[in-house]
């Protein structure tokens, strides 16, 4: 269930929020009318275990993991630390990604084809936009008519015919007409600092099932998996690394509105993106102490009727054996049991894109604090330069790929039927009991 913010709080929640508001007050430098040079407040501990998370996300506190190299040599293993962050409790599902595709398609439809002024609105008080002539889409008018090329009025659908194409007997959206503009600082062999714009076609490749499994009957998956409602809550697949990154950027923009309700985070500029591979591994392991050797992934569940143990991970159990875990292909993203942090299916179901470029020796030269290896190249670059790290193992992988520290890669422009993704958002550190202000005591 997604977390929602509420104005009706019980006594325990009031205590937690009371501590949170104290932290907010301390963080808001300059908000206090006292002399900040002479009246420094004490550090207080946050009365809780986690910050209120955005809908569909969980809070992961800062911690340390053992970051391994490509082999078992201890020389390339090192401890690295990661600061606090929020992460999606599930993989992004088809319904969520279709919402993104429809938003992109509607944006193009309104701005490039319909040219209907009633679809635009000028936000009150936005003098910068008014002076520049910028207009904003009134999404409340789009409402249930999304996507407009399919559900708009007859007149609107006629105007939007150039956005569509015939696919067999069906009229569908032309993938080349639904493109998202992603703005980012380009990283290529160092901190270049070049601010660039990339135009990304967002429609997933629906035929990945047949292309990934030649000489196999996969047409029903090709034709139904992304668009049929029966698969709404299964993880989206067939998306490239750039498409996943575009979705994360869009989702961050949408969540910015939700953050206005958060008493601490609303005043912060927080980054929304794909997880780094260290963030992903730390969240997947569900443990804070790197010396903790307990395997916290629940691999089986007990059948209450028979008392027998059944698999609780979606993976390939052996040659030609896919279905003993309850499914031949992917499963809805909230299947089985979450880990200690509240994340579902970090092992199995689908492998997941991360932000990092792939290098076998990355652990040897990345920073030991929030490490990430970024390298942006165009899709026509050398294949070796296009490799991005993929984590987690999938429904078609054997058990040895399900370990949280197992690393593999895929080229950034290569969609697969077994690779999806989830998103992260940066968070702030919480003051703990360890750091609160104490009185000096003589021994």
C-alpha positions in Angstrom: 0.0 0.0 0.0 1.3 3.5 -0.9 2.1 5.7 2.0 -0.1 8.7 2.2 0.2 11.9 4.3 -2.7 12.5 6.7 -3.7 15.4 9.0 -5.2 13.0 11.6 -2.4 11.7 13.7 -2.5 9.4 16.7 -0.5 10.1 19.9 2.5 8.0 18.8 2.6 9.7 15.4 2.4 13.1 17.1 5.5 12.3 19.1 7.3 11.2 16.0 6.2 14.3 14.0 7.0 16.4 17.0 10.6 15.3 16.8 10.6 15.7 13.1 9.4 19.3 13.3 12.1 20.0 15.8 14.7 18.7 13.3 13.0 20.8 10.6 13.4 23.9 12.8 17.0 23.2 13.4 17.7 22.6 9.8 16.0 25.8 8.7 18.9 28.1 9.2 17.9 31.7 9.7 14.3 30.9 10.6 14.9 31.5 14.3 14.7 35.1 15.5 17.3 34.5 18.3 20.9 35.6 17.8 22.3 32.6 15.9 25.9 33.6 16.9 25.2 33.3 20.7 22.2 31.0 21.0 23.0 27.8 19.3 20.4 25.1 19.9 21.2 21.7 21.2 21.2 18.7 18.8 18.2 16.6 19.4 17.6 13.0 18.3 14.8 12.3 15.8 12.0 10.3 17.5 11.5 7.7 14.9 13.3 5.3 12.6 12.7 6.8 9.2 11.6 10.0 7.4 8.1 10.0 6.0 8.6 8.6 2.5 7.0 9.7 -0.8 4.2 7.5 -2.0 5.4 4.1 -3.1 8.9 4.6 -1.6 10.7 3.6 1.5 13.4 5.3 3.6 16.9 3.7 3.7 19.2 5.0 6.4 22.9 5.6 5.7 25.2 2.7 6.1 28.1 0.6 4.7 28.4 -2.4 2.4 31.2 -4.6 1.1 31.7 -3.6 -2.5 33.2 -6.5 -4.4 35.3 -6.5 -7.6 34.7 -8.9 -10.5 36.5 -11.8 -8.9 36.9 -13.2 -5.4 40.2 -11.5 -4.8 40.1 -9.7 -1.4 42.4 -7.0 -3.0 39.4 -5.6 -4.9 36.9 -5.8 -2.1 36.4 -2.7 0.0 33.9 -1.1 2.4 32.0 1.9 1.0 29.5 4.1 2.6 26.2 5.4 1.3 24.2 8.3 2.6 20.4 8.1 3.3 18.0 7.8 0.4 14.5 6.9 -0.6 13.9 4.0 -3.0 10.8 2.5 -4.7 9.5 -0.4 -2.7 8.7 -2.2 -6.0 10.0 -2.3 -9.6 8.2 0.2 -11.9 5.1 -1.6 -13.3 3.4 -1.4 -16.7 0.6 0.8 -15.4 3.0 3.4 -14.0 5.1 3.4 -17.2 2.1 3.6 -19.5 1.0 6.7 -17.5 4.4 8.2 -18.3 4.1 7.3 -22.0 0.5 8.8 -22.1 1.7 12.0 -20.4 4.5 12.4 -23.1 2.0 11.6 -25.9 -0.5 14.1 -24.6 2.1 16.8 -24.2 3.1 16.4 -27.8 -0.6 16.2 -28.9 -1.5 19.4 -27.2 1.6 21.5 -28.1 2.3 20.3 -31.6 -1.1 19.1 -33.1 -4.2 20.3 -31.4 -3.2 24.0 -30.8 -6.2 24.5 -28.5 -5.7 27.4 -26.1 -8.2 25.9 -23.6 -5.6 23.2 -22.8 -3.2 25.8 -21.4 -3.1 27.6 -18.1 -1.0 30.4 -16.7 -0.1 29.6 -13.1 -0.9 32.5 -10.7 2.0 34.5 -9.5 4.5 33.0 -12.0 5.7 36.3 -13.4 8.8 34.7 -15.0 6.7 32.4 -17.2 4.3 35.3 -18.0 7.2 37.6 -19.1 8.8 34.8 -21.2 5.5 33.9 -22.9 5.6 30.3 -21.5 2.4 28.4 -21.0 1.6 25.3 -19.0 -0.7 22.5 -19.8 -3.9 22.3 -17.8 -3.7 18.6 -17.0 -7.0 18.7 -15.1 -8.7 19.3 -18.5 -7.0 16.2 -20.0 -8.3 14.1 -17.1 -9.9 10.8 -18.2 -9.4 11.6 -21.9 -5.8 10.5 -21.6 -4.3 9.4 -24.0 -5.9 12.0 -26.3 -5.0 10.2 -29.5 -7.2 7.3 -28.3 -9.9 8.8 -26.0 -10.2 12.5 -27.1 -13.2 13.8 -29.0 -13.8 12.7 -32.5 -12.4 16.1 -33.8 -9.3 15.7 -31.6 -8.7 12.2 -32.7 -8.9 13.3 -36.4 -6.3 16.0 -35.7 -4.1 13.4 -34.0 -4.1 10.8 -36.7 -0.5 11.8 -37.8 0.6 10.7 -34.3 -0.6 7.1 -34.9 0.1 4.2 -37.2 -1.5 0.9 -38.1 -0.2 -2.3 -36.4 -2.0 -5.2 -38.0 -5.7 -4.3 -37.6 -5.1 -1.9 -34.8 -4.3 1.8 -34.8 -1.6 2.5 -32.2 0.7 5.4 -31.2 3.7 5.9 -33.4 6.7 5.5 -31.1 8.6 8.2 -32.9 5.9 10.7 -31.9 6.2 10.2 -28.2 9.6 11.6 -27.2 10.7 13.0 -23.9 13.3 15.8 -23.5 15.8 14.9 -20.8 18.2 17.6 -19.5 21.2 16.5 -17.6 24.9 17.3 -16.9 26.9 15.1 -19.3 29.6 12.9 -17.7 32.2 11.6 -20.2 35.6 10.6 -18.9 35.4 13.2 -16.1 33.3 16.0 -14.7 32.8 17.8 -18.0 29.9 19.9 -16.6 28.3 20.2 -20.0 24.5 20.7 -19.7 22.9 18.8 -22.5 19.4 17.8 -23.8 18.6 14.3 -25.0 15.4 13.4 -26.9 14.2 9.9 -26.0 11.5 7.9 -27.6 9.6 6.4 -24.6 7.6 3.6 -26.0 9.1 0.2 -24.9 10.0 -2.5 -27.4 7.1 -4.8 -27.1 8.7 -7.6 -29.2 11.6 -8.2 -26.8 10.0 -11.5 -25.8 10.4 -13.0 -29.3 13.8 -11.4 -29.9 15.2 -12.6 -26.6 13.9 -16.1 -27.1 14.2 -17.1 -30.8 12.6 -20.4 -31.8 10.1 -20.0 -28.9 6.4 -19.2 -29.0 6.3 -15.7 -27.4 3.8 -13.9 -29.6 1.1 -13.7 -26.9 3.6 -11.9 -24.6 4.7 -9.5 -27.4 1.1 -8.5 -28.2 -0.2 -8.2 -24.6 2.4 -7.7 -22.0 2.7 -3.9 -22.1 -0.9 -2.9 -23.1 -3.2 -5.6 -21.6 -4.6 -4.6 -18.1 -4.0 -8.1 -16.8 -0.3 -7.2 -16.7 -0.8 -3.7 -15.2 1.1 -4.6 -12.0 3.8 -6.7 -13.6 7.2 -4.9 -14.0 7.7 -3.0 -17.2 10.3 -4.5 -19.5 11.6 -3.7 -23.0 12.9 -0.4 -21.8 16.4 0.9 -22.5 18.6 2.5 -19.9 17.9 5.9 -21.3 14.1 5.3 -21.2 14.4 4.2 -17.6 16.4 7.4 -16.8 13.8 9.5 -18.6 11.0 8.0 -16.5 12.9 8.7 -13.3 13.4 12.3 -14.3 9.6 12.7 -15.1 8.6 10.9 -11.9 10.8 13.3 -9.9 9.0 16.3 -11.4 5.6 14.7 -10.5 6.7 14.0 -7.0 7.9 17.5 -6.5 4.2 18.5 -5.9 3.8 15.8 -3.3 7.0 17.0 -1.5 5.2 20.2 -0.7 3.3 18.3 2.0 6.4 17.0 3.7 7.4 19.4 6.5 11.2 18.7 6.2 11.8 17.8 2.6 9.7 20.5 1.0 12.5 23.1 1.4 15.2 20.8 -0.2 16.2 20.3 -3.8 16.3 16.5 -3.9 17.7 14.5 -6.8 15.5 11.8 -8.3 17.2 9.2 -10.5 18.0 5.6 -11.1 19.8 4.0 -8.1 23.6 3.8 -8.2 24.7 0.1 -8.0 25.9 0.7 -4.4 22.5 2.2 -3.4 20.8 -0.8 -5.1 23.0 -3.4 -3.4 22.7 -1.7 0.1 18.9 -1.5 -0.2 18.6 -5.1 -1.5 20.7 -6.6 1.3 18.5 -5.0 4.0 21.3 -4.7 6.6 23.3 -1.9 8.1 26.4 -3.6 9.4 28.7 -4.9 6.6 29.9 -7.6 9.1 26.3 -9.0 9.2 26.5 -12.3 7.3 22.8 -13.2 7.7 21.0 -13.8 4.4 17.9 -11.7 4.8 16.3 -12.7 1.6 13.4 -15.0 2.3 13.7 -17.7 -0.3 10.8 -19.9 0.7 7.4 -19.7 2.3 5.4 -22.3 4.1 2.3 -23.7 2.4 -0.3 -23.5 5.2 -2.3 -26.4 3.8 0.5 -28.9 3.3 3.2 -27.6 5.6 5.7 -27.8 2.8 8.2 -25.1 1.9 7.6 -23.4 -1.5 9.9 -21.0 -3.4 9.5 -17.3 -2.7 11.7 -16.0 -5.5 11.0 -15.7 -9.2 13.9 -17.3 -11.0 14.9 -20.3 -13.2 15.3 -23.4 -11.1 17.2 -25.4 -13.7 17.3 -26.3 -17.3 13.7 -26.0 -18.6 12.3 -25.4 -15.1 10.7 -22.0 -14.7 7.3 -22.5 -13.0 8.1 -24.1 -9.6 8.2 -20.6 -8.1 4.6 -19.9 -9.1 5.1 -18.3 -12.5 6.7 -19.0 -15.9 7.5 -15.3 -16.6 7.3 -12.2 -14.5 5.0 -11.7 -11.5 3.2 -8.6 -10.1 5.7 -6.4 -8.4 4.3 -7.0 -4.8 4.6 -10.7 -5.0 6.2 -12.7 -2.1 7.7 -11.0 0.9 9.6 -7.7 1.2 13.1 -7.5 2.7 14.1 -5.8 6.0 13.9 -2.3 4.4 10.5 -3.0 2.8 11.7 -3.7 -0.8 10.0 -6.4 -3.0 11.7 -8.6 -5.5 15.3 -7.3 -5.4 16.2 -10.9 -6.1 14.5 -12.3 -9.2 11.4 -11.2 -11.2 13.4 -8.8 -13.3 17.0 -7.6 -13.2 17.2 -3.8 -12.8 19.1 -1.0 -14.5 21.4 1.2 -12.3 23.0 4.5 -13.0 26.5 3.2 -13.2 28.6 2.5 -16.3 30.1 -1.0 -16.2 33.7 -1.6 -15.5 35.1 -4.8 -14.1 37.5 -2.9 -11.9 35.1 -0.1 -10.7 35.5 -1.1 -7.1 39.2 -0.2 -7.2 38.9 3.4 -8.2 35.5 4.8 -7.3 35.1 6.9 -4.1 34.4 5.2 -0.9 31.5 7.6 -0.1 28.4 7.4 -2.4 30.5 5.8 -5.2 29.1 5.9 -8.7 30.8 5.5 -12.1 29.1 7.8 -14.6 29.9 7.8 -18.3 27.5 9.2 -20.9 27.8 8.2 -24.5 25.5 8.3 -27.6 23.9 5.1 -28.7 26.2 4.9 -31.7 29.3 4.7 -29.5 31.5 1.7 -29.2 29.5 -1.2 -27.5 32.2 -1.5 -24.8 31.5 2.2 -23.8 27.7 1.7 -23.7 27.7 -1.0 -20.9 25.5 -0.1 -17.9 25.4 -2.1 -14.7 22.4 -4.4 -14.2 21.6 -6.0 -10.8 19.3 -8.5 -9.1 18.8 -11.5 -11.4 15.5 -12.2 -13.2 12.8 -14.7 -13.9 15.0 -16.4 -16.5 18.3 -16.5 -14.5 19.7 -19.3 -12.4 20.0 -18.9 -8.6 23.7 -17.8 -8.6 22.5 -14.5 -10.3 20.2 -13.7 -7.4 22.9 -12.7 -4.9 22.8 -9.0 -4.1 26.5 -8.5 -5.0 26.3 -10.3 -8.4 27.2 -7.8 -11.1 26.4 -8.0 -14.8 25.7 -5.5 -17.6 23.8 -4.6 -20.7 24.3 -2.0 -23.4 22.3 1.1 -22.7 20.2 0.9 -25.9 19.4 -2.8 -25.6 16.0 -3.5 -24.1 15.3 -6.9 -22.7 12.3 -9.0 -21.6 14.0 -9.5 -18.2 15.3 -6.0 -17.3 13.2 -3.4 -15.5 14.1 -0.7 -13.0 13.1 1.2 -9.9 13.9 4.8 -8.8 15.6 6.5 -5.9 15.4 10.0 -4.4 18.1 11.5 -2.2 17.3 12.0 1.5 18.7 13.8 4.5 20.5 12.4 7.5 18.5 12.0 10.7 20.1 13.0 14.0 20.3 9.8 16.2 20.7 9.2 20.0 24.5 8.9 19.4 24.9 12.5 18.3 22.5 14.4 20.5 23.9 17.1 22.9 24.8 15.8 26.4 26.0 17.4 29.6 29.6 16.9 30.4 30.1 14.5 33.3 33.2 14.2 35.5 34.4 10.7 35.8 
